[in-house]
Amino acid sequence: MLSGALPLDMLGASEWPAGVPAQIHYALRDPFRRQEWIDAVADAVRSAGARLEAFDYPGEGHLFTDASLPDEYDAENAETLWHRVLRFCSTGAHAGAA
């Protein structure tokens, strides 16, 4: 989840799929950040027996990975985020909880 972690009921789901790991990435001062939503998703992922990695980045850009938005873009944070996402995708994270 990049710059967005919505409660599952807002997405029409009642629970997180069993054993499916997740990552959450947010800027600490993202104007759209809702900690209670992040916590709800984190609880759902963990309740499903899955591994969760949550990352907070300094800054305030909601879409800090988007280079076409110069007021929000943060090259260093974007590079770190994509490194983490690619590692997550390439290490068998999709195979189940660790």
C-alpha positions as CSV (number, residue, x, y, z in Angstrom):
1,M,0.0,0.0,0.0
2,L,1.6,3.2,-1.2
3,S,0.2,6.4,0.4
4,G,-3.0,4.8,1.2
5,A,-4.3,2.2,3.6
6,L,-8.1,2.1,3.7
7,P,-10.1,0.1,6.2
8,L,-11.2,-3.1,4.5
9,D,-14.9,-2.4,4.9
10,M,-14.4,0.7,2.8
11,L,-13.1,-1.6,0.0
12,G,-16.0,-4.0,0.4
13,A,-14.0,-6.7,2.2
14,S,-14.6,-8.1,5.6
15,E,-11.2,-9.6,6.2
16,W,-7.6,-9.7,4.9
17,P,-6.8,-12.9,2.9
18,A,-5.2,-15.5,5.1
19,G,-1.4,-15.5,5.0
20,V,-1.1,-12.7,2.4
21,P,1.7,-10.4,3.5
22,A,1.6,-6.7,3.0
23,Q,3.6,-3.5,3.1
24,I,2.4,0.0,4.0
25,H,4.3,3.1,3.0
26,Y,3.4,6.6,4.1
27,A,5.0,10.0,4.6
28,L,4.7,11.0,8.3
29,R,3.0,14.3,7.5
30,D,0.9,13.1,4.5
31,P,-2.2,15.3,4.7
32,F,-4.3,12.3,3.9
33,R,-2.7,10.0,6.4
34,R,-5.2,8.5,8.9
35,Q,-3.4,6.5,11.6
36,E,-6.6,4.8,12.7
37,W,-7.0,3.4,9.1
38,I,-3.3,2.3,9.0
39,D,-3.8,0.6,12.4
40,A,-7.0,-1.1,11.2
41,V,-5.3,-2.5,8.1
42,A,-2.3,-3.6,10.1
43,D,-4.6,-5.4,12.6
44,A,-6.4,-7.1,9.8
45,V,-3.2,-8.3,8.1
46,R,-1.8,-9.7,11.4
47,S,-5.1,-11.3,12.3
48,A,-5.0,-13.2,9.0
49,G,-1.6,-14.6,10.1
50,A,0.3,-12.6,7.6
51,R,3.5,-10.6,7.8
52,L,3.3,-6.8,7.7
53,E,6.0,-4.3,7.1
54,A,5.0,-0.7,7.7
55,F,7.3,2.2,6.7
56,D,7.1,5.8,7.6
57,Y,9.1,8.4,5.6
58,P,10.0,11.9,6.6
59,G,8.1,14.6,4.7
60,E,4.6,15.6,3.9
61,G,4.0,14.6,0.2
62,H,1.0,12.3,-0.3
63,L,2.4,11.1,-3.6
64,F,6.1,11.5,-2.8
65,T,7.1,8.9,-5.4
66,D,5.7,10.8,-8.3
67,A,8.4,12.9,-10.0
68,S,5.8,14.8,-12.0
69,L,4.6,16.4,-8.8
70,P,7.5,18.7,-7.8
71,D,5.8,19.9,-4.6
72,E,5.4,16.4,-3.3
73,Y,8.2,14.4,-4.9
74,D,11.1,13.3,-2.7
75,A,13.8,11.5,-4.7
76,E,15.5,9.9,-1.7
77,N,12.4,8.6,-0.1
78,A,11.1,7.4,-3.4
79,E,14.3,5.4,-4.1
80,T,14.1,3.8,-0.6
81,L,10.4,3.0,-1.1
82,W,10.9,1.3,-4.4
83,H,13.9,-0.6,-3.1
84,R,11.7,-2.0,-0.3
85,V,8.8,-2.8,-2.6
86,L,11.1,-4.6,-5.1
87,R,12.7,-6.6,-2.3
88,F,9.2,-7.5,-1.0
89,C,8.1,-8.7,-4.4
90,S,11.3,-10.6,-5.2
91,T,11.8,-12.5,-2.0
92,G,8.8,-14.7,-2.1
93,A,6.7,-12.4,0.2
94,H,3.7,-13.5,-1.8
95,A,4.3,-17.1,-0.7
96,G,2.8,-16.6,2.8
97,A,3.6,-15.3,6.2
98,A,7.1,-15.3,7.4
